[in-house]
Amino acid sequence: MDNIRIENLEVFAHHGVYKEENHLGQKFVVSAVFFLDTVKAGMTDDLSYSLNYAEACQFIKKKMEETNYKLLEAVVENLAKDILLHFPLVREVELTLKKPWAPILLPLETVSVTIKRKWHRVFLSIGSNLGDKEGYLDFSIDKLNAEDDTKVIKIADYIETEPYGDVEQDNFLNSALEIETLKSPDTLLEFIGRVETEAGRKRLIHWGPRTLDIDILFFDDMILEKPDLIIPHPEIEKRDFVLSPMVSIAPHFRHPASMKSMTTLLEELKSKESKINE
């Protein structure tokens, strides 16, 4: 992706652990790399298709001046989010914040923090088989859209499916969502857990009935394995109620491990099920 760079923008602001830093203020130096597609701007010579770097500099200055933080990490984290929310053409930003002559009582030219943040493409599976099933699915979508750092891009049609596993229960209503989010995988997992709890979900029986179930299927092309989170979801290839909605919204999206498209995975699953039923 193309990028536009701002090097060493000086801003006088009030950030620091010590009271004197918050009261007196000091100079900070910001460098930014904005990742976006500049082809149309180059072809048309039209600034509306690119980033106005003068506006970006003024925006950075304003945001750094209007709030006080103790940590440089907090300054750049919030600044990156503000930039990505304010400039829709910017898909990713890398920020370096320097603090010259930090007060540590030792000879030091500067201390700095660098981060890179971006919009993530994520697919979720949603399902319900208790109470107002459609209402619970709608509730999850509304909650996602209510977050300033998350947008629901595509919604698969709701489909009724038989329950997965050996527990006697009602049929499910299922769907899949494509979202864009600034949240990290862990932050997104925490958020959807809170949404499930708000919907009255109780985790009493594994694969048992639930008011709302939200699973992270894919997160960019990430492959992640942690005790509480595995991405891609390990059961994708076995679940028609996941693959069918996925095919309807992202048929050519490829599983980052097998590199098979959603269409191919669904065809393979149906072929296996057909042979079992013969």
Residue frames as qw, qx, qy, qz and C-alpha x, y, z in Angstrom:
[[0.000, 0.889, 0.458, 0.000, 0.00, 0.00, 0.00],
 [0.349, 0.626, -0.044, 0.696, 1.18, 3.55, -0.73],
 [0.507, -0.619, -0.420, 0.428, 2.19, 5.85, 2.09],
 [0.119, 0.832, -0.010, 0.541, 2.53, 9.52, 2.98],
 [0.683, -0.236, -0.424, 0.545, 5.06, 10.49, 5.63],
 [0.147, -0.926, 0.034, -0.346, 5.30, 13.35, 8.10],
 [0.751, 0.043, -0.401, 0.523, 8.70, 13.62, 9.74],
 [0.443, -0.166, -0.381, 0.794, 9.46, 15.34, 13.05],
 [0.188, -0.713, -0.325, -0.592, 6.41, 17.52, 13.59],
 [0.255, 0.054, -0.580, 0.772, 7.03, 19.59, 16.74],
 [0.439, -0.643, -0.444, -0.443, 4.14, 19.97, 19.19],
 [0.021, 0.300, -0.581, 0.756, 4.15, 21.66, 22.59],
 [0.685, -0.383, -0.459, -0.418, 1.92, 19.63, 24.91],
 [0.366, -0.537, 0.522, -0.552, 1.43, 18.52, 28.52],
 [0.943, -0.056, -0.285, -0.162, 2.12, 14.80, 28.87],
 [0.366, 0.455, -0.693, 0.422, 4.18, 13.05, 31.52],
 [0.627, -0.358, -0.670, 0.173, 4.20, 11.22, 34.81],
 [0.366, -0.241, -0.396, 0.807, 5.41, 14.21, 36.83],
 [0.046, 0.830, 0.480, -0.280, 3.15, 17.11, 37.81],
 [0.153, -0.649, 0.227, 0.710, 5.68, 19.60, 36.47],
 [0.186, 0.000, 0.765, 0.616, 5.42, 18.03, 33.01],
 [0.060, 0.635, 0.760, 0.125, 1.62, 18.28, 33.05],
 [0.112, -0.860, -0.288, 0.407, 1.72, 21.88, 34.32],
 [0.154, -0.686, 0.316, 0.637, 4.63, 23.42, 32.42],
 [0.796, 0.575, 0.134, -0.135, 4.48, 21.34, 29.25],
 [0.416, -0.510, 0.591, 0.466, 7.30, 20.52, 26.86],
 [0.469, 0.526, -0.452, -0.547, 8.14, 19.86, 23.24],
 [0.756, 0.030, 0.654, -0.018, 7.22, 16.53, 21.62],
 [0.186, 0.481, -0.604, -0.608, 8.25, 15.37, 18.15],
 [0.754, 0.242, 0.537, -0.290, 5.87, 13.27, 16.04],
 [0.140, 0.339, -0.729, -0.578, 6.56, 11.30, 12.89],
 [0.694, 0.253, 0.515, -0.434, 3.73, 9.53, 11.06],
 [0.026, 0.150, -0.818, -0.555, 3.39, 7.17, 8.13],
 [0.626, 0.295, 0.329, -0.642, -0.12, 7.05, 6.64],
 [0.218, -0.046, 0.906, 0.360, -0.91, 3.98, 4.51],
 [0.532, 0.555, 0.368, -0.522, -3.54, 4.47, 1.81],
 [0.610, 0.355, 0.580, 0.406, -4.20, 3.99, -1.90],
 [0.035, -0.675, 0.044, 0.735, -3.00, 7.09, -3.76],
 [0.394, 0.150, 0.715, 0.557, -3.52, 5.82, -7.32],
 [0.162, 0.778, 0.581, 0.178, -6.73, 7.76, -7.98],
 [0.196, -0.901, -0.036, 0.384, -5.24, 10.95, -6.55],
 [0.396, -0.405, 0.529, 0.631, -2.23, 10.53, -8.81],
 [0.328, 0.340, 0.746, 0.470, -4.38, 9.88, -11.89],
 [0.032, 0.824, 0.526, 0.209, -6.81, 12.75, -11.28],
 [0.308, 0.268, -0.208, 0.889, -4.60, 15.29, -9.45],
 [0.473, -0.615, -0.247, -0.580, -7.50, 15.60, -6.96],
 [0.031, 0.393, -0.690, 0.607, -6.62, 15.98, -3.27],
 [0.719, -0.212, 0.194, -0.632, -9.99, 14.57, -2.16],
 [0.953, 0.102, -0.269, -0.100, -8.68, 11.12, -3.15],
 [0.641, 0.235, -0.514, 0.519, -5.64, 11.40, -0.87],
 [0.534, -0.634, -0.398, 0.393, -4.56, 12.72, 2.53],
 [0.115, 0.894, -0.043, 0.431, -4.18, 16.44, 3.06],
 [0.713, -0.067, -0.453, 0.532, -0.96, 16.34, 5.07],
 [0.026, 0.363, -0.212, 0.907, -1.39, 19.94, 6.25],
 [0.671, -0.422, -0.128, -0.596, -4.76, 18.98, 7.72],
 [0.879, -0.164, -0.430, 0.128, -3.20, 15.86, 9.23],
 [0.454, 0.188, -0.420, 0.763, -0.49, 17.92, 10.94],
 [0.283, -0.384, 0.125, -0.870, -3.06, 20.31, 12.40],
 [0.823, -0.314, -0.308, -0.360, -5.17, 17.35, 13.55],
 [0.769, -0.039, -0.491, 0.408, -2.19, 15.75, 15.35],
 [0.182, 0.280, -0.325, 0.885, -1.33, 19.05, 17.02],
 [0.517, -0.395, -0.051, -0.758, -4.92, 19.60, 18.18],
 [0.876, -0.263, -0.373, -0.153, -5.32, 16.08, 19.58],
 [0.673, 0.033, -0.475, 0.566, -2.00, 16.20, 21.44],
 [0.052, 0.299, -0.250, 0.919, -2.86, 19.57, 22.97],
 [0.540, -0.397, -0.165, -0.724, -6.42, 18.89, 24.09],
 [0.901, -0.376, -0.159, -0.149, -5.78, 15.89, 26.40],
 [0.077, -0.719, 0.651, -0.232, -3.09, 15.14, 29.00],
 [0.961, -0.058, -0.264, -0.054, -1.66, 11.65, 29.41],
 [0.591, -0.700, 0.393, 0.080, 0.95, 10.27, 31.77],
 [0.692, -0.175, 0.620, 0.325, 2.42, 7.76, 29.32],
 [0.148, 0.455, -0.538, -0.694, 3.75, 8.19, 25.79],
 [0.072, 0.117, 0.970, 0.202, 2.10, 4.84, 25.05],
 [0.187, 0.632, 0.667, -0.347, -1.30, 6.35, 25.86],
 [0.151, 0.665, -0.127, -0.721, -0.62, 9.40, 23.68],
 [0.135, 0.318, -0.740, -0.577, 0.22, 7.40, 20.55],
 [0.119, 0.262, 0.958, -0.008, -2.47, 4.75, 21.14],
 [0.216, 0.702, 0.524, -0.432, -5.22, 7.33, 21.29],
 [0.133, 0.649, -0.295, -0.689, -3.71, 9.44, 18.52],
 [0.031, -0.121, 0.890, 0.438, -3.56, 6.44, 16.16],
 [0.154, 0.491, 0.850, -0.111, -7.20, 5.63, 16.83],
 [0.166, 0.750, 0.231, -0.597, -8.25, 9.26, 16.31],
 [0.060, 0.487, -0.559, -0.669, -6.38, 9.42, 12.99],
 [0.040, 0.069, 0.947, 0.312, -7.92, 6.20, 11.65],
 [0.137, 0.619, 0.730, -0.256, -11.41, 7.32, 12.66],
 [0.104, 0.765, 0.094, -0.628, -11.05, 10.85, 11.27],
 [0.222, 0.574, -0.545, -0.569, -9.35, 10.11, 7.92],
 [0.871, 0.140, 0.354, -0.310, -11.40, 7.37, 6.18],
 [0.738, 0.601, -0.302, -0.054, -8.91, 6.84, 3.33],
 [0.048, 0.611, -0.745, 0.262, -6.13, 5.95, 5.78],
 [0.887, -0.112, -0.390, -0.220, -6.16, 2.21, 6.35],
 [0.843, -0.274, -0.245, 0.392, -3.11, 1.99, 8.59],
 [0.038, 0.929, -0.194, 0.313, -0.88, 4.40, 10.48],
 [0.792, -0.108, -0.326, 0.505, 2.55, 4.12, 12.03],
 [0.163, -0.940, 0.019, -0.300, 3.39, 6.71, 14.69],
 [0.686, -0.019, -0.384, 0.618, 6.64, 7.56, 16.43],
 [0.271, -0.923, -0.105, -0.253, 6.44, 9.94, 19.37],
 [0.634, 0.184, -0.376, 0.650, 9.71, 11.36, 20.68],
 [0.420, -0.893, -0.160, -0.024, 10.17, 13.11, 24.01],
 [0.538, 0.553, -0.323, 0.547, 13.44, 15.06, 23.91],
 [0.125, 0.408, -0.541, 0.725, 15.40, 15.46, 27.13],
 [0.696, -0.484, -0.461, -0.262, 13.08, 13.31, 29.24],
 [0.246, -0.736, 0.396, -0.490, 13.58, 14.12, 32.94],
 [0.945, -0.171, -0.280, 0.020, 15.42, 11.03, 34.18],
 [0.425, -0.852, 0.303, 0.051, 18.43, 12.85, 35.75],
 [0.709, -0.183, 0.528, 0.431, 20.80, 11.25, 33.25],
 [0.080, 0.474, -0.440, -0.758, 22.27, 12.46, 29.94],
 [0.455, 0.359, 0.812, 0.060, 19.60, 11.55, 27.37],
 [0.006, 0.073, -0.404, -0.912, 18.83, 13.05, 23.98],
 [0.599, -0.023, -0.177, -0.781, 15.37, 11.55, 23.49],
 [0.326, 0.052, 0.926, -0.181, 13.04, 8.68, 24.35],
 [0.456, 0.177, -0.378, -0.786, 10.45, 7.44, 21.86],
 [0.554, 0.157, 0.778, -0.250, 7.56, 5.05, 21.34],
 [0.302, 0.252, -0.591, -0.705, 6.57, 3.63, 17.94],
 [0.527, 0.209, 0.771, -0.289, 3.32, 1.78, 17.18],
 [0.198, 0.058, -0.655, -0.727, 1.47, 0.65, 14.06],
 [0.406, 0.312, 0.705, -0.491, -2.33, 0.36, 14.04],
 [0.159, 0.064, -0.663, -0.729, -4.78, -0.49, 11.25],
 [0.744, 0.065, 0.084, -0.660, -8.30, -1.41, 10.30],
 [0.220, -0.184, 0.957, 0.036, -8.67, -5.19, 10.56],
 [0.647, 0.040, -0.442, -0.620, -10.91, -7.34, 8.38],
 [0.210, -0.138, 0.885, -0.392, -12.68, -9.82, 10.65],
 [0.572, -0.165, -0.597, -0.537, -15.36, -12.47, 10.17],
 [0.314, -0.160, 0.703, -0.617, -17.68, -13.49, 12.99],
 [0.358, -0.268, -0.845, -0.294, -20.22, -16.27, 13.36],
 [0.329, -0.141, 0.414, -0.837, -23.38, -15.44, 15.32],
 [0.440, -0.197, -0.829, -0.285, -26.08, -17.82, 16.48],
 [0.372, -0.172, 0.484, -0.773, -29.02, -18.20, 18.87],
 [0.424, -0.179, -0.832, -0.310, -31.44, -20.98, 19.81],
 [0.220, -0.453, -0.731, 0.460, -33.23, -19.55, 22.84],
 [0.041, 0.666, 0.347, -0.659, -36.01, -16.98, 23.10],
 [0.457, 0.849, 0.096, -0.248, -36.20, -14.29, 20.42],
 [0.792, -0.060, 0.349, 0.497, -33.48, -15.73, 18.20],
 [0.435, 0.651, 0.269, 0.562, -33.70, -13.09, 15.50],
 [0.242, -0.950, -0.044, -0.192, -33.82, -10.37, 18.15],
 [0.709, -0.588, 0.240, 0.305, -30.60, -11.65, 19.74],
 [0.686, 0.197, 0.346, 0.609, -28.78, -11.69, 16.39],
 [0.153, 0.842, 0.219, 0.468, -30.00, -8.15, 15.67],
 [0.512, -0.857, 0.022, 0.040, -28.84, -7.17, 19.17],
 [0.762, -0.292, 0.265, 0.514, -25.29, -8.38, 18.47],
 [0.488, 0.481, 0.332, 0.648, -25.12, -6.41, 15.22],
 [0.130, -0.923, -0.170, -0.319, -26.42, -3.26, 16.89],
 [0.653, -0.715, 0.104, 0.227, -23.85, -3.61, 19.66],
 [0.713, -0.002, 0.309, 0.630, -21.00, -3.98, 17.16],
 [0.292, 0.656, 0.319, 0.619, -22.16, -0.96, 15.17],
 [0.345, -0.919, -0.165, -0.096, -22.46, 1.10, 18.35],
 [0.702, -0.450, 0.136, 0.535, -18.69, 0.87, 18.87],
 [0.214, 0.910, -0.131, -0.329, -16.86, 3.84, 17.35],
 [0.085, -0.616, 0.725, 0.297, -13.95, 1.61, 16.31],
 [0.346, 0.063, 0.929, 0.116, -16.01, -1.13, 14.66],
 [0.503, 0.330, -0.167, -0.781, -18.17, -1.25, 11.51],
 [0.657, 0.177, 0.730, -0.059, -20.39, -4.10, 10.30],
 [0.086, 0.405, -0.542, -0.731, -19.71, -4.36, 6.56],
 [0.527, 0.034, -0.671, -0.520, -21.70, -7.42, 5.47],
 [0.541, -0.114, 0.641, -0.533, -24.41, -9.57, 7.06],
 [0.148, 0.004, -0.930, -0.337, -25.30, -13.04, 5.78],
 [0.626, -0.300, -0.314, -0.648, -28.97, -13.99, 5.63],
 [0.474, -0.317, 0.672, -0.472, -30.20, -15.63, 8.82],
 [0.633, 0.111, -0.694, -0.324, -30.57, -19.39, 8.34],
 [0.781, -0.390, 0.287, -0.395, -32.11, -22.07, 10.56],
 [0.500, 0.420, -0.756, 0.037, -29.80, -24.98, 11.31],
 [0.870, -0.356, -0.335, -0.062, -29.82, -28.11, 13.42],
 [0.445, -0.834, 0.318, -0.072, -27.79, -27.98, 16.66],
 [0.563, 0.533, -0.608, 0.172, -24.17, -29.11, 16.63],
 [0.054, -0.352, 0.804, -0.477, -23.15, -31.79, 19.14],
 [0.349, -0.192, -0.916, -0.057, -25.12, -34.35, 21.14],
 [0.063, 0.216, 0.578, -0.785, -27.19, -32.04, 23.37],
 [0.073, 0.613, 0.764, 0.190, -30.99, -32.11, 22.91],
 [0.065, -0.519, -0.174, 0.835, -32.04, -28.55, 22.07],
 [0.481, 0.766, 0.317, -0.286, -33.95, -26.31, 19.68],
 [0.684, 0.465, 0.244, 0.505, -32.70, -25.43, 16.20],
 [0.372, -0.478, -0.003, 0.796, -30.38, -22.46, 15.82],
 [0.401, 0.900, 0.165, 0.042, -30.66, -19.26, 13.84],
 [0.681, -0.332, 0.234, 0.610, -27.21, -18.54, 12.39],
 [0.428, 0.901, 0.040, 0.063, -25.44, -15.91, 10.37],
 [0.718, -0.114, 0.041, 0.685, -21.95, -14.60, 9.59],
 [0.030, 0.983, 0.096, -0.154, -20.68, -11.04, 9.66],
 [0.656, 0.289, -0.029, 0.697, -17.82, -9.23, 8.02],
 [0.270, -0.939, -0.163, 0.137, -16.64, -6.35, 10.17],
 [0.501, 0.539, -0.253, 0.628, -13.84, -3.81, 10.18],
 [0.604, -0.780, -0.165, 0.024, -12.39, -3.01, 13.58],
 [0.210, 0.766, -0.457, 0.401, -9.49, -1.28, 15.26],
 [0.744, -0.529, 0.318, -0.254, -9.72, -3.68, 18.19],
 [0.081, 0.474, -0.877, -0.022, -7.01, -6.27, 18.76],
 [0.583, -0.104, -0.773, -0.226, -8.03, -9.96, 18.85],
 [0.318, -0.208, -0.764, 0.522, -7.97, -9.98, 22.66],
 [0.164, 0.172, 0.242, -0.941, -9.92, -6.73, 22.95],
 [0.541, 0.009, -0.457, -0.706, -12.51, -7.98, 20.44],
 [0.508, -0.150, -0.847, 0.041, -12.84, -11.28, 22.34],
 [0.121, -0.227, -0.618, 0.743, -13.46, -9.38, 25.59],
 [0.322, 0.130, -0.039, -0.937, -16.03, -7.17, 23.88],
 [0.594, -0.058, -0.601, -0.532, -18.07, -9.97, 22.32],
 [0.384, -0.175, -0.844, 0.332, -17.98, -11.80, 25.66],
 [0.079, 0.223, 0.426, -0.874, -19.64, -8.77, 27.26],
 [0.477, 0.085, -0.328, -0.811, -22.24, -8.66, 24.46],
 [0.537, -0.113, -0.822, -0.153, -23.07, -12.35, 25.03],
 [0.224, -0.229, -0.729, 0.605, -23.42, -11.70, 28.77],
 [0.249, 0.177, 0.117, -0.945, -25.71, -8.70, 28.11],
 [0.580, 0.028, -0.526, -0.622, -27.85, -11.01, 25.98],
 [0.770, -0.326, 0.282, -0.471, -28.23, -13.33, 28.98],
 [0.774, 0.295, -0.559, -0.022, -25.91, -16.09, 27.87],
 [0.642, -0.570, 0.464, -0.218, -25.04, -18.66, 30.53],
 [0.484, 0.482, -0.725, -0.086, -22.23, -21.13, 29.84],
 [0.716, -0.319, 0.465, -0.412, -23.71, -24.18, 31.59],
 [0.868, 0.096, 0.486, 0.046, -23.40, -26.95, 28.98],
 [0.208, -0.418, 0.603, 0.647, -20.70, -27.30, 26.30],
 [0.099, -0.063, -0.732, -0.671, -22.41, -26.90, 22.90],
 [0.027, 0.499, 0.813, -0.300, -25.63, -26.39, 24.82],
 [0.122, 0.812, 0.498, 0.279, -28.50, -23.95, 24.21],
 [0.375, -0.296, -0.121, 0.870, -27.67, -20.26, 24.29],
 [0.216, 0.846, 0.335, -0.354, -29.32, -16.90, 23.79],
 [0.409, 0.889, -0.194, -0.066, -26.35, -15.61, 21.81],
 [0.822, -0.240, 0.318, 0.406, -23.13, -17.15, 20.59],
 [0.369, 0.908, -0.183, -0.078, -20.47, -15.04, 18.84],
 [0.847, -0.217, 0.291, 0.390, -17.26, -16.63, 17.52],
 [0.090, 0.799, -0.407, -0.434, -14.26, -15.02, 15.85],
 [0.927, 0.305, 0.217, 0.035, -13.76, -17.01, 12.65],
 [0.708, 0.317, 0.075, 0.627, -10.98, -15.08, 10.91],
 [0.229, -0.908, -0.033, 0.348, -8.93, -12.01, 11.84],
 [0.217, 0.771, -0.487, -0.348, -7.11, -10.68, 8.77],
 [0.819, 0.294, -0.489, -0.065, -4.86, -13.57, 7.70],
 [0.233, -0.616, 0.630, -0.412, -3.73, -14.17, 11.29],
 [0.809, -0.103, -0.578, -0.015, -2.93, -17.61, 12.69],
 [0.165, -0.552, 0.491, -0.654, -3.03, -17.45, 16.49],
 [0.741, -0.275, -0.611, -0.047, -3.18, -20.07, 19.21],
 [0.075, -0.412, 0.533, -0.735, -3.65, -19.04, 22.83],
 [0.000, 0.137, 0.930, -0.342, -5.37, -20.81, 25.74],
 [0.270, 0.533, 0.571, -0.563, -8.49, -18.68, 25.36],
 [0.481, 0.736, 0.005, -0.476, -8.41, -17.82, 21.66],
 [0.553, -0.065, 0.694, 0.456, -7.61, -19.78, 18.49],
 [0.464, 0.754, 0.028, -0.464, -7.72, -18.00, 15.12],
 [0.506, -0.150, -0.400, -0.749, -8.91, -19.16, 12.63],
 [0.726, -0.229, 0.370, -0.533, -11.67, -20.92, 14.59],
 [0.164, -0.337, 0.919, 0.119, -10.66, -24.61, 14.68],
 [0.468, 0.287, 0.815, -0.184, -14.13, -25.98, 13.79],
 [0.351, 0.532, -0.150, -0.756, -14.75, -23.97, 10.60],
 [0.263, 0.276, -0.802, -0.460, -14.18, -26.83, 8.13],
 [0.045, -0.172, -0.977, 0.115, -16.68, -29.05, 10.02],
 [0.149, 0.512, 0.584, -0.612, -19.60, -26.62, 10.26],
 [0.217, 0.497, 0.650, 0.533, -22.09, -26.10, 7.48],
 [0.146, -0.889, -0.431, 0.039, -23.82, -23.40, 9.56],
 [0.333, -0.712, 0.169, 0.595, -20.56, -21.41, 9.45],
 [0.369, -0.119, 0.624, 0.679, -19.45, -22.12, 5.89],
 [0.226, 0.628, 0.684, 0.294, -22.82, -21.52, 4.19],
 [0.061, -0.956, -0.216, 0.186, -23.17, -17.95, 5.58],
 [0.400, -0.599, 0.365, 0.590, -19.48, -17.32, 4.88],
 [0.417, 0.180, 0.688, 0.565, -19.90, -18.35, 1.24],
 [0.156, 0.816, 0.540, 0.135, -22.78, -15.91, 0.88],
 [0.103, -0.984, -0.014, 0.146, -20.69, -12.91, 1.99],
 [0.077, -0.791, 0.570, 0.209, -17.10, -13.92, 1.16],
 [0.972, 0.185, 0.099, -0.107, -17.03, -16.91, -1.22],
 [0.734, 0.546, -0.264, 0.308, -13.43, -16.32, -2.32],
 [0.299, -0.796, 0.438, -0.291, -11.95, -15.56, 1.09],
 [0.759, 0.245, -0.593, 0.107, -9.20, -18.08, 1.77],
 [0.812, -0.581, -0.040, 0.043, -8.46, -19.89, 5.00],
 [0.080, 0.889, -0.448, 0.044, -4.94, -18.65, 5.93],
 [0.551, -0.422, 0.720, 0.006, -3.74, -22.15, 6.89],
 [0.684, 0.212, 0.686, 0.130, -5.14, -24.35, 4.12],
 [0.012, 0.350, -0.372, -0.859, -5.45, -21.51, 1.56],
 [0.060, 0.380, 0.870, 0.309, -8.77, -23.02, 0.47],
 [0.228, -0.249, -0.130, -0.932, -11.64, -20.68, -0.32],
 [0.463, 0.032, 0.572, -0.676, -14.88, -20.73, 1.64],
 [0.767, 0.305, -0.186, -0.533, -16.60, -22.15, -1.45],
 [0.558, 0.342, -0.756, 0.004, -14.10, -25.01, -1.69],
 [0.049, -0.167, 0.827, -0.535, -14.37, -25.80, 2.03],
 [0.631, 0.133, 0.342, -0.684, -18.17, -25.95, 1.83],
 [0.761, 0.348, -0.406, -0.366, -18.06, -28.20, -1.25],
 [0.374, 0.309, -0.849, 0.210, -15.63, -30.54, 0.49],
 [0.292, -0.071, 0.701, -0.647, -17.80, -30.68, 3.61],
 [0.744, 0.231, 0.093, -0.620, -20.94, -31.48, 1.60],
 [0.657, 0.379, -0.629, -0.173, -19.04, -34.17, -0.30],
 [0.120, 0.228, -0.879, 0.400, -17.96, -35.81, 2.97],
 [0.480, 0.076, 0.529, -0.696, -21.48, -35.66, 4.38],
 [0.749, 0.317, -0.234, -0.533, -22.87, -37.14, 1.17],
 [0.522, 0.312, -0.794, 0.015, -20.51, -40.11, 1.35],
 [0.107, -0.117, 0.808, -0.568, -21.38, -40.70, 5.01],
 [0.586, 0.205, 0.350, -0.702, -25.10, -40.74, 4.17],
 [0.554, 0.314, -0.618, -0.461, -24.75, -43.15, 1.25]]
